[in-house]
Amino acid sequence: MQFTKSIDAFKRAQQSIPGGVNSPVRAFKSVNLNPVFIQKAKGTVITDIDGNQYIDFLASWGPLIFGHAHEAILAAITEAAQKGTSYGAPTEYETVMAELIVEMVPSIEKVRMVNSGTEATMSAVRLARGFTKRDGLVKFAGNYHGHGDSFLIHAGSGAITLGLPDSPGVTLGTAHDTFTAEYNNLDSVRALFREKGKEIAAIIVEPVSGNMGVVPPTKEFLQGLRTITNEYGALLIFDEVITGFRLAKGGAQEYFDVMPDLTTLGKIIGGGLPVGAYGGRKDIMDMLAPIGPVYQAGTLSGNPLAMAAGIAMLKLINGTPDFYAELERKAAKLEAGMRNNLVSTGVKGVINRVGSMMTLFFTNENQVTSLAEAMKSDTKKYAEYFKMSLESGIYIAPSQFESLFVSYAHTDKDIDAILDTNLKALKQLH
Ligand SMILES: *Cc1c(COP(=O)(O)O)cnc(C)c1O
């Protein structure tokens, strides 16, 4: 494969954009490569500006669960655009979208649309603080909730540590209000609540962790978070920006049958356009302006193009009876194939999968259930694996600590292709 045009494009981009990208992971830094610049995509195939083609298993980091440029979504966007792109006034699109979400996501009684997952989580936490009149926030090491200040906090050496900012620019004051616990470790949560329970407004959690690689919750974990928050009068926020509409119509809360107070959504809900949402119990959501005191707003929130795309996406999901069964079938086939490849090549690894999200960790550990275990992965090996995959026409996340996404558009041939590449790469890694 030739990457000349992408190399030139990256040089040029770096002159006027910090690091040449508008989101850091796109720079391929952790795999030490020049990023490929995309020209177009359709279905499961991405074409870069050098004309190389890849079968896409990243799906724009999750949103494209029907593949790229789906006809129904394109038609909805086009139809909306012809009537104007933004009004800054209510439209019926927004109500239709809200009704669909309320119908699909079990714990959501009312919902507010925003423009990204980050905006959704920031707003949900403000609302939780306003509702409980408390400042503290519990998050989990290795969970990602967008780039809001409160979420950019490292875990300290122990579980019960005051947060330290993870990025310059996050103030100590903000960090002071974020407490970090360990994923899948209820004791670390209980310890925080014993000490700070009356200060804690909410726990925010990825019900399936997707941002330290895929790490499933234990059965007891999510249920335990529900019990602890109930006990202390704190709110439980499920960050379903990845899991929403991916694991089930009602997301992880339906999949695991644990109901949060607030839910944040993004990615799939925008049908490939920039959208986020947060919703939940009516009594909490009614704290929002203009009927309540908690302020949150957006010039482009509920944008007609974004709503049209999102509605088309949710209608596609609702109108495809075998949707989740097919995702599960394909993803299970992929998992089984990769497990065989690991065994036949003798490469050590752990595969974590929940529904259509999955990660192959290059590790000598027997399991990955927490950030600490995920961090033991061999990222150099992953970088080599990524390079071999890319050069064989398979597009996956340029980092060990991300998910692979199976979409409804993937064919059995696509799955066979990634399994072939996987086997070849594992043989060379051995
Ligand atoms: C991607 C992601 C976000 C942030 O969404 P953006 O649209 O990138 O701001 C928040 N939470 C989770 C779990 C995510 O995966």
The ligand as an ORCA input file, in Angstrom:
! r2SCAN-3c Opt
* xyz 0 1
  C     -17.201      8.889     22.957
  C     -17.657      8.895     24.359
  C     -18.007     10.090     25.017
  C     -17.790     11.440     24.402
  O     -18.570     11.650     23.279
  P     -18.103     12.769     22.234
  O     -19.219     12.805     21.243
  O     -16.804     12.304     21.685
  O     -17.964     14.045     22.981
  C     -18.548     10.012     26.275
  N     -18.716      8.824     26.886
  C     -18.380      7.666     26.298
  C     -18.623      6.377     27.010
  C     -17.813      7.664     25.026
  O     -17.425      6.512     24.463
*
